[in-house]
Amino acid sequence: MRVVAGKYKGFNLKSPKSNNSRPTDNKVKEAVMAMLFPYKKDFTVLDLFSCTGQMGIEFLSHGAKEVVFGELNNSNYKILKENIEKTKSENTVSIRGDFRKVLEILKENNKTFDYIYLDPPYKEDYLKISLETILAYHLLNKNGIIISESDRNIDFSHMTNLKLIKEKKYGRKIIKIYCYESDISR
C-alpha cells in the first residue's frame, strides 16, 4: 500500500498481516480522488472505518486541513497510528472505538466535515446505520460530500435526503458519492 498522489506521494504504508481487511486498491484511491477534484478549500475529512488510515492519509496528501480517523480493531488502530506518524502531520485526530461511539464523540464536540469516507465491513448493516447517524447528527457541512465504498448490491435509494452524484464500479465493489438533496449545486 502506498500514497498515490500529492504531498506524500510514494509513501509506503504499513498494512495488516491478517486477511480480515480489504485495503482499497491504488487505482480505486486514484479514481476517488479524481472524482472529487477540484477539492474544497481548507477541507476537513472523516475517515470513519479507517483500518490503517490509507484513505484519510490520501486526503492529507491532497491538502486536507484536518482528518479524523475512526477505527475499532486494536491491531489496525496501532498500524493507523504508525502510518499517521510516518506523515509527520499534526492535522489528525484518531479515535479508537466502534463507529457509533466515534460519531457520538464527534457530535458532542460539534465536529463537521466537508468529506466523509465510509468503507465499513460489507456483510454488516454498518453503512446504512452510519449514513443515517451522520445525517441525524448533522456532521456533514453544507455542500459536503459522502463517499461510500461497498458491495455493489447495497441499495440506498430509500434515503431520500441523499442525492447520488457519481458512482463507479470495480468488480463487486462500488464507489458512490453523495451530497445532501438540497446541496446539488456542486
C-alpha positions in Angstrom: 0.0 0.0 0.0 1.2 3.4 -0.9 0.0 7.0 -1.1 -0.8 7.6 -4.8 -0.6 11.3 -5.2 0.0 14.7 -3.5 2.4 15.7 -0.8 3.0 12.2 0.5 3.1 10.5 -3.0 5.0 7.3 -2.9 5.0 6.9 0.9 4.7 3.2 1.7 2.0 2.5 4.3 2.0 -0.4 6.7 -0.9 -2.9 6.2 -2.2 -5.6 8.5 -0.9 -9.2 8.1 -4.3 -10.8 8.5 -6.8 -11.2 5.8 -9.7 -9.6 7.7 -9.3 -6.2 6.0 -9.9 -5.1 2.4 -7.3 -2.4 1.6 -8.5 0.0 -1.1 -6.6 -0.6 -4.3 -4.4 2.2 -5.6 -6.4 2.5 -8.8 -9.6 3.0 -6.7 -7.9 5.6 -4.5 -6.8 7.5 -7.6 -10.3 7.3 -9.1 -11.9 8.5 -5.8 -9.6 11.5 -5.6 -10.2 12.3 -9.3 -14.0 12.1 -8.9 -13.7 14.7 -6.1 -11.5 17.1 -7.9 -11.4 20.1 -7.6 -11.2 19.9 -3.8 -12.8 22.3 -1.5 -10.6 24.9 0.1 -9.4 24.2 3.7 -11.4 20.9 3.7 -11.9 18.6 6.6 -12.3 14.8 6.4 -13.8 12.0 8.4 -12.4 8.5 7.6 -14.8 6.6 9.7 -13.9 2.9 9.2 -10.3 3.8 8.6 -8.5 0.5 9.2 -4.9 1.5 8.5 -5.8 5.1 7.5 -4.8 4.9 3.9 -7.8 6.9 2.6 -7.5 9.6 5.2 -3.8 9.9 4.6 -4.6 10.2 0.9 -6.8 13.2 1.8 -4.0 14.6 3.9 -1.7 14.2 0.9 -4.1 16.2 -1.2 -4.2 19.2 1.3 -6.8 18.4 3.9 -6.8 20.9 6.8 -7.8 18.1 9.2 -8.5 14.4 9.1 -10.3 12.5 11.8 -9.8 8.7 11.8 -12.1 6.2 13.5 -11.1 2.6 13.9 -12.4 -0.2 16.2 -9.8 -3.0 15.7 -6.9 -2.6 18.1 -4.2 -4.0 15.8 -5.4 -1.9 12.8 -5.5 1.1 15.1 -1.8 0.6 16.0 -0.9 0.4 12.3 -3.1 3.5 11.7 -1.1 5.4 14.3 2.2 4.3 12.8 1.1 5.3 9.3 0.0 8.7 10.5 3.3 9.2 12.4 5.1 8.5 9.1 3.5 11.6 7.5 4.5 13.8 10.5 1.2 15.6 10.0 -0.2 17.4 13.0 -3.6 17.8 11.3 -5.0 14.5 12.5 -7.2 13.1 15.3 -7.5 9.4 15.9 -10.4 7.8 17.8 -10.3 4.2 18.7 -13.8 2.7 19.1 -17.0 1.5 17.5 -18.2 3.7 14.7 -21.3 4.6 16.7 -19.1 5.8 19.6 -16.9 7.8 17.2 -19.9 9.5 15.7 -21.3 10.3 19.1 -17.9 11.8 20.2 -17.9 14.0 17.0 -21.4 15.2 17.7 -20.6 16.1 21.3 -17.6 18.1 20.0 -19.6 19.9 17.3 -17.3 18.5 14.6 -18.5 18.7 11.0 -16.8 17.7 7.7 -16.5 18.5 4.1 -15.8 14.9 3.1 -16.8 11.8 4.9 -15.3 8.5 3.7 -17.2 5.3 4.6 -15.7 1.8 4.0 -17.4 -0.5 6.6 -17.4 -4.3 6.6 -19.6 -5.3 3.7 -21.6 -8.0 5.4 -22.9 -5.8 8.2 -25.5 -3.0 8.1 -22.9 -0.5 9.2 -23.1 1.6 6.1 -26.8 2.2 6.4 -26.5 2.9 10.2 -23.5 5.3 9.7 -25.2 7.2 6.9 -28.4 7.7 9.0 -26.4 8.7 12.1 -24.2 11.2 10.1 -27.3 12.9 8.8 -29.1 12.8 12.1 -26.1 14.3 13.9 -25.5 16.9 11.2 -21.9 16.0 10.8 -21.7 16.9 7.1 -21.0 20.6 6.2 -23.2 22.4 3.8 -22.2 21.2 0.3 -20.3 18.4 2.0 -19.7 15.0 0.2 -20.1 11.5 1.5 -18.1 8.8 -0.3 -19.0 5.2 0.3 -17.1 2.1 -0.7 -19.3 -1.0 -0.5 -20.6 -4.2 -2.1 -22.3 -3.2 -5.4 -25.6 -4.9 -4.3 -26.2 -2.5 -1.4 -29.1 -0.1 -2.2 -29.6 3.3 -0.6 -32.4 4.6 -2.9 -34.7 4.8 0.2 -32.5 7.6 1.7 -34.4 10.4 0.1 -32.3 13.1 1.7 -29.1 12.0 -0.1 -28.5 12.6 -3.8 -26.2 10.2 -5.6 -24.0 12.4 -7.8 -21.4 9.9 -9.0 -20.7 6.2 -8.9 -18.0 3.8 -10.3 -17.9 0.0 -10.2 -14.8 -2.1 -9.6 -15.8 -5.8 -9.7 -18.1 -6.4 -6.7 -17.1 -3.1 -5.2 -18.8 0.2 -5.9 -17.8 3.7 -5.0 -20.7 6.1 -4.6 -20.5 9.8 -4.0 -23.5 11.6 -2.3 -24.5 15.1 -1.2 -27.5 16.4 0.6 -30.5 16.6 -1.6 -30.6 20.3 -1.0 -26.9 20.8 -1.9 -27.0 19.8 -5.5 -25.3 22.9 -6.7 -21.9 21.2 -6.7 
